[in-house]
Amino acid sequence: MSDSDMTAPAVRGAVVAEIGWQRVDGSVRGSVHTPLIIDGIPGLALTYADLPVAEELANARRVAVVLTDARKTLRGWQPMVATGPPPELEHDPEGERFLAQDDLVGQELAKYPPSRLRSDSLLQRGENWWYQSRVLARFVGLSPSLCPEARTNPDDGVLLYAVDHRLTAETVRVDDWHADRLRIEPLAGTAPAPRQPSPACLLRHDHSDDLERRATFTLTGRWDGDRFTVATREGQAHLPPVPGVWARIKQAKALERACRRGLRAAGH
């Protein structure tokens, strides 16, 4: 069985994936996305609002596709860490690939219900053309490296780090997310530790059952095998309140502006 045969079923069953990458300078970053299967290969169909993420991934030294969130899954899911080279990018500014292969848009509609507001019908797709414009990232050459403990508690996190120049990930329990030096306990009990403090990224993310509300808290810093020393914090640790009508309109407008801005930046 090939590595792709092993990773594809798990990715197909995953509603949420943590994506990690190691930059050329050795620093580690991560973000949370909806994983899809593109041409039989694990991948992402990023809106142009996420163009900076796509460019970071394309220029990375190594990437990791991490499946840990067991709260909302489809058939075939299992916890997994798969690592490999940077993804192959394909710009799809007209959304032709995203929409022509109904399996792609169909996968997203099944996994990410908020997309149904903009991609569920021909009328919606025409009115929200900027949302159908995608950057497709295909993670060719992924190799499963380990099976982390599944996360069921949103207070737990995902630690992305490098050991002996290999990018890997662990699910972890954190004693205090707002401390400057966090004590980290791997859910598996033990984890391969770096020989010296290593660049790392710590992700905490949560979502409502319908995925309308999402929160991602991203910490970067260094991990020494016991404690994580924080350098930067971004995002929010807890879910925002249920938005009202006006808040939903503002969120939709902000997304449209971000997608249009990304399209212009990419020359489309």
FENFEN-V917183 format. One record per residue. N is the residue number from 1. RES is the residue in three letters. PSI is psi in whole degrees, 0 to 359 (none if undefined). NEAR is the number of other C-alpha atoms within 12 Angstrom. D_FIRST is the distance of its C-alpha to the first C-alpha in whole Angstrom. Layout:
BEGIN
N | RES | PSI | NEAR | D_FIRST
N | RES | PSI | NEAR | D_FIRST
END
This chain:
BEGIN
1 | MET | 131 | 8 | 0
2 | SER | 164 | 12 | 4
3 | ASP | 323 | 23 | 7
4 | SER | 321 | 28 | 8
5 | ASP | 332 | 20 | 6
6 | MET | 322 | 28 | 7
7 | THR | 325 | 42 | 10
8 | ALA | 314 | 37 | 12
9 | PRO | 321 | 26 | 12
10 | ALA | 319 | 37 | 14
11 | VAL | 321 | 46 | 16
12 | ARG | 328 | 37 | 17
13 | GLY | 358 | 33 | 19
14 | ALA | 132 | 40 | 20
15 | VAL | 328 | 40 | 24
16 | VAL | 141 | 40 | 25
17 | ALA | 140 | 41 | 23
18 | GLU | 126 | 45 | 25
19 | ILE | 122 | 48 | 24
20 | GLY | 154 | 47 | 25
21 | TRP | 149 | 46 | 26
22 | GLN | 122 | 38 | 28
23 | ARG | 167 | 29 | 31
24 | VAL | 328 | 18 | 32
25 | ASP | 1 | 14 | 35
26 | GLY | 344 | 24 | 32
27 | SER | 156 | 30 | 33
28 | VAL | 138 | 43 | 31
29 | ARG | 165 | 43 | 31
30 | GLY | 158 | 43 | 29
31 | SER | 174 | 39 | 29
32 | VAL | 133 | 38 | 28
33 | HIS | 174 | 36 | 27
34 | THR | 114 | 40 | 25
35 | PRO | 142 | 44 | 22
36 | LEU | 170 | 40 | 20
37 | ILE | 118 | 37 | 18
38 | ILE | 115 | 34 | 19
39 | ASP | 37 | 20 | 18
40 | GLY | 3 | 21 | 14
41 | ILE | 138 | 30 | 15
42 | PRO | 138 | 43 | 16
43 | GLY | 186 | 42 | 20
44 | LEU | 147 | 45 | 23
45 | ALA | 85 | 44 | 26
46 | LEU | 137 | 40 | 29
47 | THR | 165 | 40 | 33
48 | TYR | 352 | 39 | 35
49 | ALA | 334 | 29 | 36
50 | ASP | 22 | 33 | 33
51 | LEU | 319 | 34 | 34
52 | PRO | 323 | 22 | 35
53 | VAL | 315 | 32 | 31
54 | ALA | 317 | 38 | 29
55 | GLU | 322 | 27 | 31
56 | GLU | 316 | 28 | 31
57 | LEU | 316 | 39 | 27
58 | ALA | 331 | 28 | 27
59 | ASN | 10 | 21 | 29
60 | ALA | 160 | 30 | 28
61 | ARG | 313 | 27 | 26
62 | ARG | 157 | 39 | 23
63 | VAL | 161 | 48 | 22
64 | ALA | 132 | 48 | 20
65 | VAL | 118 | 55 | 19
66 | VAL | 126 | 53 | 20
67 | LEU | 110 | 48 | 20
68 | THR | 337 | 45 | 23
69 | ASP | 106 | 40 | 25
70 | ALA | 3 | 29 | 25
71 | ARG | 333 | 26 | 28
72 | LYS | 102 | 28 | 27
73 | THR | 166 | 30 | 23
74 | LEU | 177 | 21 | 22
75 | ARG | 137 | 16 | 19
76 | GLY | 349 | 20 | 16
77 | TRP | 144 | 29 | 17
78 | GLN | 152 | 35 | 17
79 | PRO | 142 | 37 | 18
80 | MET | 146 | 40 | 16
81 | VAL | 124 | 38 | 17
82 | ALA | 131 | 42 | 15
83 | THR | 159 | 40 | 17
84 | GLY | 191 | 35 | 17
85 | PRO | 173 | 28 | 20
86 | PRO | 151 | 32 | 23
87 | PRO | 160 | 37 | 22
88 | GLU | 128 | 28 | 23
89 | LEU | 143 | 26 | 26
90 | GLU | 119 | 29 | 27
91 | HIS | 132 | 30 | 31
92 | ASP | 65 | 28 | 32
93 | PRO | 335 | 31 | 35
94 | GLU | 353 | 24 | 36
95 | GLY | 16 | 31 | 33
96 | GLU | 313 | 22 | 32
97 | ARG | 317 | 23 | 28
98 | PHE | 320 | 37 | 28
99 | LEU | 329 | 29 | 31
100 | ALA | 320 | 14 | 30
101 | GLN | 93 | 16 | 26
102 | ASP | 338 | 20 | 27
103 | ASP | 326 | 21 | 24
104 | LEU | 302 | 35 | 24
105 | VAL | 327 | 38 | 28
106 | GLY | 319 | 25 | 27
107 | GLN | 315 | 32 | 24
108 | GLU | 319 | 38 | 27
109 | LEU | 325 | 27 | 30
110 | ALA | 325 | 29 | 28
111 | LYS | 329 | 33 | 27
112 | TYR | 85 | 34 | 30
113 | PRO | 326 | 23 | 33
114 | PRO | 336 | 24 | 35
115 | SER | 341 | 27 | 34
116 | ARG | 339 | 26 | 35
117 | LEU | 340 | 23 | 39
118 | ARG | 347 | 27 | 38
119 | SER | 8 | 32 | 35
120 | ASP | 341 | 26 | 36
121 | SER | 165 | 20 | 38
122 | LEU | 322 | 15 | 39
123 | LEU | 314 | 13 | 43
124 | GLN | 320 | 17 | 41
125 | ARG | 323 | 24 | 39
126 | GLY | 318 | 19 | 42
127 | GLU | 330 | 16 | 44
128 | ASN | 49 | 28 | 41
129 | TRP | 325 | 28 | 40
130 | TRP | 338 | 34 | 39
131 | TYR | 335 | 43 | 36
132 | GLN | 341 | 42 | 34
133 | SER | 126 | 38 | 34
134 | ARG | 157 | 36 | 31
135 | VAL | 114 | 41 | 29
136 | LEU | 128 | 40 | 26
137 | ALA | 119 | 40 | 23
138 | ARG | 122 | 34 | 20
139 | PHE | 79 | 41 | 18
140 | VAL | 136 | 30 | 16
141 | GLY | 21 | 27 | 14
142 | LEU | 142 | 32 | 13
143 | SER | 123 | 30 | 12
144 | PRO | 131 | 31 | 12
145 | SER | 328 | 23 | 15
146 | LEU | 165 | 27 | 16
147 | CYS | 104 | 29 | 17
148 | PRO | 168 | 34 | 21
149 | GLU | 139 | 30 | 23
150 | ALA | 149 | 30 | 24
151 | ARG | 131 | 35 | 27
152 | THR | 349 | 23 | 30
153 | ASN | 119 | 22 | 33
154 | PRO | 345 | 29 | 34
155 | ASP | 342 | 27 | 36
156 | ASP | 162 | 31 | 33
157 | GLY | 181 | 44 | 31
158 | VAL | 123 | 52 | 28
159 | LEU | 122 | 53 | 29
160 | LEU | 128 | 50 | 27
161 | TYR | 171 | 45 | 28
162 | ALA | 135 | 39 | 27
163 | VAL | 122 | 26 | 27
164 | ASP | 44 | 16 | 27
165 | HIS | 13 | 21 | 27
166 | ARG | 128 | 28 | 23
167 | LEU | 133 | 44 | 23
168 | THR | 180 | 45 | 22
169 | ALA | 153 | 48 | 24
170 | GLU | 146 | 47 | 25
171 | THR | 137 | 43 | 27
172 | VAL | 157 | 39 | 30
173 | ARG | 134 | 33 | 34
174 | VAL | 132 | 28 | 36
175 | ASP | 324 | 20 | 40
176 | ASP | 106 | 20 | 42
177 | TRP | 343 | 30 | 40
178 | HIS | 6 | 22 | 44
179 | ALA | 161 | 18 | 44
180 | ASP | 331 | 19 | 44
181 | ARG | 112 | 23 | 43
182 | LEU | 132 | 29 | 40
183 | ARG | 129 | 24 | 39
184 | ILE | 134 | 33 | 35
185 | GLU | 113 | 26 | 34
186 | PRO | 136 | 29 | 30
187 | LEU | 334 | 25 | 29
188 | ALA | 353 | 19 | 27
189 | GLY | 313 | 15 | 30
190 | THR | 161 | 17 | 29
191 | ALA | 149 | 28 | 27
192 | PRO | 126 | 27 | 27
193 | ALA | 146 | 31 | 30
194 | PRO | 154 | 25 | 31
195 | ARG | 337 | 15 | 34
196 | GLN | 164 | 18 | 36
197 | PRO | 126 | 22 | 37
198 | SER | 146 | 34 | 34
199 | PRO | 139 | 38 | 34
200 | ALA | 164 | 43 | 32
201 | CYS | 136 | 44 | 32
202 | LEU | 124 | 48 | 32
203 | LEU | 135 | 45 | 31
204 | ARG | 123 | 42 | 33
205 | HIS | 151 | 39 | 33
206 | ASP | 161 | 37 | 34
207 | HIS | 152 | 32 | 34
208 | SER | 167 | 21 | 36
209 | ASP | 327 | 18 | 34
210 | ASP | 3 | 20 | 35
211 | LEU | 10 | 27 | 34
212 | GLU | 320 | 24 | 37
213 | ARG | 130 | 24 | 38
214 | ARG | 149 | 28 | 36
215 | ALA | 130 | 26 | 37
216 | THR | 127 | 30 | 35
217 | PHE | 118 | 31 | 36
218 | THR | 123 | 34 | 35
219 | LEU | 135 | 38 | 37
220 | THR | 154 | 35 | 36
221 | GLY | 219 | 30 | 37
222 | ARG | 143 | 35 | 36
223 | TRP | 134 | 36 | 35
224 | ASP | 11 | 26 | 36
225 | GLY | 346 | 29 | 34
226 | ASP | 311 | 28 | 36
227 | ARG | 148 | 31 | 38
228 | PHE | 118 | 38 | 37
229 | THR | 118 | 28 | 40
230 | VAL | 133 | 28 | 41
231 | ALA | 316 | 23 | 41
232 | THR | 154 | 22 | 41
233 | ARG | 138 | 23 | 41
234 | GLU | 150 | 23 | 40
235 | GLY | 196 | 21 | 40
236 | GLN | 145 | 21 | 41
237 | ALA | 336 | 26 | 39
238 | HIS | 156 | 19 | 40
239 | LEU | 141 | 23 | 40
240 | PRO | 164 | 19 | 43
241 | PRO | 163 | 14 | 45
242 | VAL | 125 | 17 | 45
243 | PRO | 147 | 16 | 46
244 | GLY | 184 | 11 | 49
245 | VAL | 312 | 10 | 50
246 | TRP | 319 | 11 | 51
247 | ALA | 322 | 15 | 48
248 | ARG | 320 | 18 | 46
249 | ILE | 316 | 13 | 48
250 | LYS | 319 | 14 | 48
251 | GLN | 318 | 18 | 44
252 | ALA | 318 | 23 | 43
253 | LYS | 321 | 17 | 46
254 | ALA | 320 | 15 | 44
255 | LEU | 317 | 22 | 41
256 | GLU | 315 | 26 | 42
257 | ARG | 319 | 21 | 44
258 | ALA | 320 | 22 | 41
259 | CYS | 316 | 31 | 39
260 | ARG | 320 | 28 | 42
261 | ARG | 319 | 22 | 43
262 | GLY | 320 | 30 | 39
263 | LEU | 317 | 31 | 39
264 | ARG | 319 | 17 | 42
265 | ALA | 329 | 17 | 41
266 | ALA | 359 | 24 | 38
267 | GLY | 23 | 12 | 41
268 | HIS | none | 18 | 40
END
